[in-house]
């Protein structure tokens, strides 16, 4: 995967995050990518409020859409790009889906579960560990989140 492709995929995830923010949702976006073809298979943003669904995180929604589109809950060989470090619920789903590679933008010291908190993929009970890369367009993802929450604290 080239740097230009990685940036393009994360920009697509950021567009989903922006759309989520415009809908009043926490701005997190995700895309599932087939690295063999270089194509985005599906994209999703956060929607727990709109869908009345506590599991409506961008990652979960993207994984569900990809599984439905491909007719298989195992997403072997696919990559997930997400704007924010996934939480423990989402890391569990990523593991169960057998995502090949997880790429995320901003770290989440409070709610993240990859580099922070429970460090889910490092646990002996984790059956599948994707390759992980963090920091892709991290500043843009973090700024989108900061702006979203600053506007609500006024």
QUIZIWO-V458809 format. One record per residue. N is the residue number from 1. NEAR is the number of other ideal C-beta (glycine too) atoms within 12 Angstrom. Layout:
n	near
N	NEAR
N	NEAR
This chain:
n	near
1	23
2	10
3	13
4	12
5	23
6	27
7	21
8	23
9	42
10	41
11	26
12	36
13	46
14	39
15	29
16	41
17	45
18	29
19	26
20	37
21	32
22	19
23	22
24	17
25	30
26	32
27	38
28	46
29	47
30	54
31	44
32	44
33	35
34	26
35	26
36	13
37	13
38	16
39	20
40	31
41	32
42	31
43	35
44	41
45	41
46	42
47	33
48	25
49	17
50	18
51	20
52	9
53	16
54	13
55	20
56	28
57	43
58	50
59	53
60	35
61	35
62	47
63	44
64	28
65	28
66	37
67	25
68	17
69	21
70	20
71	9
72	16
73	19
74	19
75	37
76	21
77	23
78	38
79	42
80	51
81	51
82	57
83	52
84	50
85	42
86	47
87	32
88	25
89	26
90	41
91	41
92	27
93	35
94	46
95	32
96	24
97	36
98	26
99	44
100	28
101	32
102	45
103	44
104	47
105	43
106	37
107	27
108	30
109	14
110	14
111	24
112	31
113	34
114	42
115	26
116	24
117	23
118	21
119	19
120	32
121	32
122	17
123	18
124	9
125	13
126	21
127	15
128	24
129	22
130	35
131	19
132	31
133	26
134	30
135	23
136	37
137	32
138	26
139	17
140	26
141	40
142	28
143	21
144	37
145	34
146	19
147	20
148	27
149	16
150	12
151	14
152	14
153	8
154	7
